[in-house]
Amino acid sequence: MRTVTAKRKKPESSVTHRISYESWLASRGLMLSPFHVRWQTTMFNRLFAYCARINPQVLYLWFSSGLVFGVVAMLGSVVLLIKTLQQTFAQMTTDNPRIGGQQALQVVVPGVNLPTSQLAYFFIALLLSGVIHELGHAVAALREQVRVNGFGMFVFVVYPGAFVDLFTTHLNLISPAQQLRIFCAGVWHNFVLCVAALAFLFLLPVFLFPMYSTGGGALITEVVQGSAADGPRGLSVGDIVTGLEDCPVRGVEDWTSCLSHLSHTPQTGYCVPVASLQPSWAHGRAYKRLDGTMDCCSNNSLTDLCFSYIKPQGRHSREREYACMPVRRMVTGTRVCRTDADCASHSHATSVCVTPSLENQTRFFRVTHPPNTHMLFVGYPPHLQYAVSLTNFVPRFGFLHLDLPVFLETFCKYVVSLSGALAVVNSVPCFALDGQWMLNALLEATLVTVVTDRQKRELIGFFLLLAGSALLAANVALGLWMVTAR
């Protein structure tokens, strides 16, 4: 008896669906792969061609300027990466957090050193910078009679980007100088975009002058709930801060500099009439804190603060007295001082200079935000800086949104940072970046009479690219380690 085994056939429907799905993707210019989505189209080719015909002579000067900039940027990017690498090594061997803030280039990891609330700014600015970069390549290529097959955008993991597909045969037929104008056009356009965003940021007060005023204080746009600035007598959205103690605040820059000044200078005092101090003259129960400073108030008190002053009858011995007093009543409407002499010169009544007795890095100061009463702050000044968000722009009309200038400022800053970073990174002589093609074209244009053998020129280019790739990889790897591990 013979057994017949039937062969299992692959279902034809699954093959048909796969082919139709791939055809559907191809017809729409889509390509999907793990962690990578890519879309390409020819719909912008006419726009690129129109731009390339606007004014040939002006475009020649424009892209020739880009060629010069690209060559300079290629050398400058290498110097900048070497300097950044040195700074990273210095930060790895020290605990000083200020060194990391001095770096011109830093690796950005969303959710780690990039706030999740600003991801939209980051991705939109990155996509805009990429599109302007590729626009430069496309227009420069068409001006040099190189065909553009198409323009596309992609998302790799979570990072968006753009690209142009050039006809390689045409590209290989033109001279090295023409190739350089095409390859340098991307970083040149990124640089121009960076400068344009900086100019817009600088002129923003002029553009918004009819709707927003500046110079009258720093406007509060957000207060972190539960922070040092929150509370019934704290700061509120819409308040305009005009001063921190005796330091005037005309904008956000003044706010930051005043807080820094208050953090690094001794605690200021307040001129208080002697008559108001008399009930508190009794030698009390002042005690030393762990850091050696004195306290004379109960830890549970929310309205009183310990003040120190020199006893009026014992000024020659410089004996200090400590008194626990209601802080708001004591400092409301009083002048700041450093010594008793400062109070004598500005007051008819006998006054003394009382100073809050606080821990070493803690400060007490008044925040002026009229027409409200002063907000009294006791703590570490940088904590107040992180507790609020401010803007220089105050709406002239009630219907205007507080966040519009903030949005424009923040977006421009991201465009400046990311477009500048793309110009620097793409200038690096590194494999798979614009710097690879820029270097190859530069060597062909300059070394052809010195090194006549093409293979030797290619070998020189290979080792230069290898060094540039290693330098960039070291910066990225160590930068990631500094951001994530520390």
C-alpha positions in Angstrom: 0.0 0.0 0.0 1.5 3.4 -1.0 0.9 6.5 1.1 0.5 9.8 -0.7 1.7 12.9 1.1 0.0 16.1 0.1 2.2 19.2 -0.2 1.1 22.2 1.9 0.8 25.2 -0.3 1.4 28.7 1.1 -1.9 30.6 1.1 -2.1 32.8 -2.0 -4.2 35.4 -0.2 -1.3 36.4 2.2 1.2 36.8 -0.7 -1.4 38.9 -2.6 -2.0 41.1 0.4 1.8 41.6 1.0 2.4 42.5 -2.7 -0.6 44.9 -2.7 0.6 46.5 0.6 4.1 47.0 -0.7 2.7 48.5 -4.0 0.5 50.8 -2.0 3.5 52.0 0.0 5.7 52.5 -3.1 3.0 54.4 -4.9 2.9 56.9 -2.0 6.7 57.1 -1.7 6.6 55.5 1.7 9.2 53.0 3.1 8.9 51.3 6.5 11.7 49.5 8.4 12.5 49.0 12.0 12.8 52.4 13.8 12.7 54.2 10.5 9.9 55.7 8.4 10.7 57.4 5.2 8.6 59.4 2.7 9.8 60.7 -0.7 7.9 62.8 -3.3 8.5 64.9 -6.5 5.8 67.4 -5.8 8.4 70.1 -4.7 10.7 69.7 -7.8 9.0 72.6 -9.6 9.4 74.8 -6.6 13.1 74.0 -6.4 13.5 74.6 -10.1 11.8 78.0 -9.8 14.1 79.0 -7.0 17.1 78.0 -9.0 16.1 80.3 -11.9 15.4 83.5 -9.8 18.7 85.3 -10.4 21.6 83.1 -11.7 24.3 85.7 -10.9 23.0 86.4 -7.4 22.6 82.6 -6.7 26.2 82.1 -8.0 27.5 84.6 -5.4 25.2 83.2 -2.8 26.4 79.6 -3.1 30.0 80.7 -3.6 29.8 82.4 -0.2 28.4 79.1 1.1 31.4 77.3 -0.4 33.8 79.6 1.6 31.7 79.2 4.7 31.6 75.4 4.4 35.4 75.1 4.1 35.9 77.4 7.1 33.1 75.6 9.0 34.8 72.2 8.3 38.0 73.4 10.0 36.1 75.2 12.8 33.9 72.1 13.6 37.0 70.0 14.2 38.4 72.6 16.5 35.1 72.9 18.3 34.8 69.1 18.7 38.3 68.9 20.1 37.5 71.6 22.6 34.2 70.0 23.6 36.0 66.7 24.1 38.5 68.3 26.4 35.7 70.0 28.4 34.0 66.6 28.7 37.1 65.0 30.1 37.5 67.8 32.5 33.9 67.4 33.7 34.4 63.7 34.1 37.3 64.3 36.5 35.7 67.0 38.6 32.5 67.5 40.6 32.1 71.2 39.5 28.7 71.4 37.7 29.6 74.7 36.1 32.0 73.1 33.7 29.2 71.2 31.9 27.3 74.4 31.3 30.2 76.0 29.5 30.1 73.4 26.6 29.1 74.8 23.2 27.9 71.3 22.0 25.9 68.9 24.2 24.0 65.7 23.4 20.3 66.2 23.8 18.2 63.3 25.1 14.4 64.0 25.3 13.1 63.5 28.8 16.6 63.6 30.3 18.2 66.9 29.6 15.3 68.2 27.4 12.1 68.9 29.3 9.1 66.9 28.0 7.1 70.1 28.0 9.4 71.5 25.3 9.5 68.4 23.0 7.2 70.1 20.5 9.6 73.1 20.2 12.5 70.7 19.7 11.0 68.5 17.0 9.4 71.3 15.0 12.7 73.4 15.1 14.7 70.3 14.2 12.4 69.5 11.2 12.5 73.1 10.0 16.3 73.2 10.2 16.5 69.9 8.2 14.1 71.2 5.5 16.0 74.4 5.1 19.3 72.4 4.9 18.0 70.2 2.1 16.4 73.2 0.3 19.9 74.6 0.0 21.3 71.3 -1.5 18.4 71.1 -4.0 18.5 74.7 -5.3 22.3 74.6 -5.5 22.2 71.3 -7.4 19.7 72.5 -10.0 21.7 75.7 -10.5 24.7 73.5 -11.3 22.6 71.5 -13.8 22.3 68.4 -11.5 18.9 66.7 -11.6 16.9 66.4 -8.3 15.0 63.1 -8.2 12.9 64.0 -5.2 12.6 65.4 -1.7 11.7 63.5 1.4 11.3 63.4 5.1 12.0 60.6 7.6 11.7 59.8 11.3 14.5 57.7 12.8 13.5 56.4 16.2 11.9 59.7 17.3 14.1 62.2 15.5 12.7 63.8 12.3 14.8 64.8 9.3 14.8 65.6 5.6 16.7 64.6 2.5 17.0 65.2 -1.2 17.8 62.6 -3.8 20.3 63.8 -6.4 21.1 62.2 -9.8 24.5 60.7 -9.1 25.6 60.6 -12.8 25.1 64.4 -13.2 26.9 65.0 -9.9 30.0 63.1 -10.9 30.3 65.0 -14.2 30.6 68.5 -12.8 33.8 70.0 -11.5 35.0 69.7 -7.8 34.2 73.5 -7.2 30.6 73.0 -8.4 30.3 69.9 -6.2 31.6 71.9 -3.3 28.9 74.6 -3.9 26.2 71.9 -3.7 27.6 70.0 -0.7 28.3 73.2 1.3 24.8 74.7 0.6 23.2 72.7 3.4 25.4 74.0 6.3 25.4 77.4 4.7 21.6 77.6 4.8 21.6 76.3 8.4 24.0 79.1 9.3 21.8 81.7 7.6 18.7 80.3 9.3 20.5 80.6 12.6 21.4 84.2 12.0 17.9 85.0 10.9 16.4 83.5 14.0 18.9 85.4 16.2 17.9 88.7 14.4 14.2 87.9 14.9 14.8 87.2 18.6 16.7 90.5 19.0 14.1 92.5 17.2 11.1 90.7 18.8 10.4 93.7 21.1 10.1 95.9 18.0 7.8 93.5 16.2 5.5 93.1 19.2 5.7 96.7 20.3 2.1 97.6 19.3 0.7 94.7 21.4 3.3 94.1 24.2 5.5 96.5 26.2 8.9 95.8 27.6 11.2 97.3 30.2 8.6 97.7 32.9 9.3 94.5 34.8 9.2 90.7 34.5 5.8 89.2 33.9 4.9 86.0 35.7 3.6 83.4 33.3 3.7 80.3 35.5 4.1 79.4 39.2 5.0 75.9 40.2 2.4 74.6 42.6 3.8 74.0 46.1 7.0 75.9 45.4 8.5 78.8 47.3 6.6 81.3 45.2 3.2 79.6 45.6 0.6 80.6 48.3 -1.9 83.4 49.2 0.9 85.9 49.7 3.1 84.6 47.0 3.3 85.3 43.3 0.5 84.7 40.8 0.3 84.4 37.0 0.0 88.0 35.6 2.0 89.6 38.4 4.8 92.0 37.3 7.9 91.8 39.4 9.7 95.2 39.6 12.3 94.5 42.2 14.1 92.0 44.4 15.1 93.9 47.7 17.0 97.0 46.5 17.8 95.5 43.1 15.5 96.8 40.3 14.0 94.3 37.9 13.2 95.6 34.4 13.1 92.2 32.7 14.0 88.5 33.0 17.7 89.2 32.7 17.6 91.6 35.7 15.6 88.9 37.6 18.3 86.3 37.0 21.2 88.7 37.8 19.5 90.0 41.0 18.9 86.5 42.3 22.6 85.6 41.5 23.7 88.8 43.3 21.6 88.0 46.4 22.9 84.5 46.5 26.6 85.6 46.6 26.4 88.7 48.8 25.9 88.9 52.6 22.4 89.2 54.0 21.1 92.8 53.9 19.6 94.4 57.0 16.7 96.7 57.6 16.4 100.0 59.4 14.1 99.6 62.4 13.3 102.3 65.0 14.8 101.5 68.4 11.4 102.0 70.1 10.0 99.0 68.3 12.9 96.8 69.5 12.7 97.7 73.2 10.2 94.9 74.1 12.6 92.3 72.6 15.8 93.4 74.2 15.7 90.8 76.9 18.6 88.3 76.6 16.7 85.4 75.3 16.9 81.9 74.3 19.0 82.3 71.2 20.7 79.0 70.3 23.2 77.8 67.8 22.3 75.8 64.8 24.4 73.0 63.5 26.2 75.3 61.1 27.1 77.8 63.9 24.5 80.5 63.1 22.0 81.7 65.7 18.3 81.2 65.9 15.9 82.6 68.5 12.4 81.6 67.1 10.4 78.5 67.4 10.7 76.1 64.5 6.9 76.1 64.2 6.6 79.8 63.7 5.5 80.8 60.2 5.3 84.6 60.8 8.3 85.3 63.0 11.9 85.5 62.1 15.1 85.8 64.2 16.9 89.2 63.8 20.2 90.2 65.2 21.5 93.7 65.9 24.1 95.6 68.0 22.8 96.7 71.3 22.5 100.6 71.3 24.1 100.9 74.7 26.9 98.5 73.9 28.0 99.5 70.4 31.6 100.0 71.5 31.8 96.4 72.6 30.0 95.2 69.4 27.7 93.0 71.5 24.9 91.5 69.5 21.3 91.0 70.6 18.9 88.5 69.1 15.1 89.0 68.9 12.3 87.0 67.4 9.9 89.5 65.7 7.0 89.4 63.3 8.8 89.6 60.0 6.2 91.3 57.8 5.5 94.1 60.3 9.2 94.6 60.9 10.4 95.0 57.3 7.3 96.7 55.6 8.3 100.1 54.4 11.8 100.0 55.8 15.1 100.8 54.1 17.8 98.3 53.6 21.1 98.8 55.4 24.5 97.3 56.1 25.4 99.2 59.3 23.7 101.5 61.8 25.3 104.5 60.1 23.1 103.8 57.0 20.0 104.1 59.1 21.2 107.3 60.9 21.7 109.2 57.6 18.1 108.5 56.3 15.9 108.7 59.4 15.1 111.4 62.0 14.1 108.7 64.6 16.8 106.7 66.3 17.1 103.5 64.3 19.3 100.4 64.2 20.2 98.0 61.4 18.6 94.6 62.1 19.7 91.6 60.1 17.8 88.3 59.7 19.8 85.6 61.4 19.7 82.7 58.9 21.6 79.6 57.9 24.7 80.2 55.8 23.3 79.9 52.2 19.7 81.0 53.1 18.7 84.5 52.3 15.7 86.7 53.2 14.5 89.3 50.8 11.4 91.1 49.6 9.9 90.6 46.1 8.2 93.8 44.8 5.1 93.1 42.6 2.8 96.1 42.7 0.0 96.8 43.5 0.3 93.7 45.8 2.2 93.8 49.1 5.8 92.5 49.0 6.3 88.7 48.9 8.7 87.7 51.6 11.1 85.0 50.6 13.2 82.9 53.0 15.3 80.2 51.4 18.0 79.5 48.8 17.6 82.2 46.0 18.0 79.7 43.0 14.9 77.8 44.3 12.8 80.9 43.5 14.2 81.0 40.0 13.0 77.5 39.3 9.6 78.2 41.0 8.4 80.7 38.4 8.5 81.3 34.6 8.8 84.9 33.4 8.7 86.9 30.3 9.8 90.5 29.3 6.6 91.1 27.4 3.6 92.7 29.2 0.3 92.7 27.2 -1.0 96.2 26.4 -4.6 94.8 26.0 -6.4 92.3 28.2 -7.4 90.0 25.4 -3.8 89.3 24.4 -2.3 85.9 25.5 0.6 85.9 27.9 2.3 82.9 26.3 2.6 84.2 22.7 5.9 86.1 23.2 7.1 83.1 25.3 6.3 80.7 22.4 8.1 82.9 19.8 11.2 83.4 22.1 11.5 79.7 22.9 11.0 78.6 19.3 13.6 81.0 18.1 16.1 79.8 20.7 15.6 76.2 19.6 16.0 77.1 15.9 19.2 78.9 16.8 20.5 76.0 18.8 19.5 73.2 16.4 20.2 74.9 13.1 23.6 75.9 14.5 24.2 72.4 15.7 23.3 70.9 12.3 25.7 73.3 10.6 28.5 72.3 12.9 27.9 68.5 12.9 27.4 68.3 9.1 30.6 70.2 8.5 32.6 67.6 10.4 34.7 65.4 7.9 32.9 62.2 8.9 31.5 59.2 7.0 27.8 59.5 5.9 27.6 63.3 6.6 28.0 66.3 4.3 31.5 66.7 5.6 32.5 63.5 3.8 31.5 64.8 0.4 32.8 68.3 1.2 36.2 66.9 2.1 36.4 64.7 -1.0 35.5 67.6 -3.3 38.0 69.9 -1.5 40.8 67.4 -1.9 40.0 67.0 -5.6 40.0 70.7 -6.1 43.3 71.4 -4.2 45.5 68.4 -4.3 45.1 67.4 -7.9 48.4 69.1 -8.9 50.3 68.1 -5.7 49.2 64.5 -5.4 48.6 63.4 -9.0 47.6 59.8 -8.1 43.9 59.6 -7.5 44.2 56.5 -5.3 46.6 58.4 -3.0 44.2 61.3 -2.8 41.4 58.9 -1.9 43.7 57.3 0.8 44.4 60.7 2.3 40.7 61.5 2.4 39.9 58.1 3.9 42.3 58.6 6.9 41.0 62.2 7.4 37.4 60.9 7.4 38.4 58.1 9.8 39.9 60.7 12.2 36.9 63.0 11.9 34.5 60.1 12.5 36.4 58.9 15.6 36.3 62.5 17.0 32.6 62.8 16.5 31.9 59.3 17.8 33.9 60.1 20.9 32.0 63.3 21.6 28.6 61.6 21.1 29.5 58.5 23.3 31.0 60.5 26.1 28.2 63.1 25.9 25.6 60.4 26.2 27.4 58.9 29.1 27.6 62.3 30.9 23.9 62.9 30.3 22.5 59.5 31.2 25.0 58.1 33.7 25.5 61.2 35.8 
